[in-house]
């Protein structure tokens, strides 16, 4: 079942860590571990958002470019409009939420197939990011105190432990997402919609609203990831997020979220995100060219989906 898939994913992660630790002397260094955590954080936050959508038997292809759009809007608020950085961060996240709300409305209220609605939004977000930024990166102001606060809030550490704050942000988001999915009415109905939307609707649940909520959460997570990646790069890069959606969806699927809907967990998705970043990091350390890294990731996604299909056949 779902728990078996999570255990398989955890086992695969342990095997990868052991393999790369033996294959490369640099893999288990603290600086490399920090690099893995930082890489996992962005993909992981996106993957948690898309997990909600996939559980409803939908898909969100727009999260990568919505992340870019949110990063650009954070840059616009802070650099171009000069608002205080906490408000700029809130504005960036809100931009992602807005895009997610549009996705949710198109899918739940207007009945567009999720693939088409979010593919359209992928291009809208990408285009708007390029238009608003005028095709140029937006660099954050080099003010005294600003870099320590905005940048430090993400890439810095608490001082007494050498762990980037971003890692705490990532696990904080994971705890909140896990709570929503497993302990709230919203989470319960999201699973119900994925298992059988018609039955859920006929039992008196306003399924349209809950289905749309999954896309709103996905957009909000993309907004958070946008702020994070902007702080990591100290700038809003208008072309940065393309392709991230595939890694995020892959992380969710590898972690046991079923593309047929009705199954998944935040814990599994976090494991899936770590599998992807450990694999990418390990292959890079071993000198495997990037084109092969991408190819191997693609093969693993296909395998993960095939295992999910086999598992469903056995359960049927």
Secondary structure, DSSP 8 states (H G I E B T S, - for coil): -HHHHHHHHHHHHHHHHHHHHHH-TTTTSHHHHHHHHHHHHHHHHHHHHHHHHHHTT---TTHHHHHHHHHHHHHIIIIIS---HHHHHHHHHHHHHHHHHHHHIIIIIS---HHHHHHHHHHHHHHHHHHHHTTS-EE----TTHIIIIIHHHHSB-SSS--BHHHHHHHHHHHHHHHHHHHSHHHHHHHHHHHHHHHHHHTT--HHHHHHHHHHHHHHHHHHHHHHHHHHHTEE-TTS-TTHHHHHHHHHHHTT--TTSS---HHHHHHHHHHHHHHHHHHHHTT--HHHHHHHHHHHHHHHHHHHHHHHHHH-
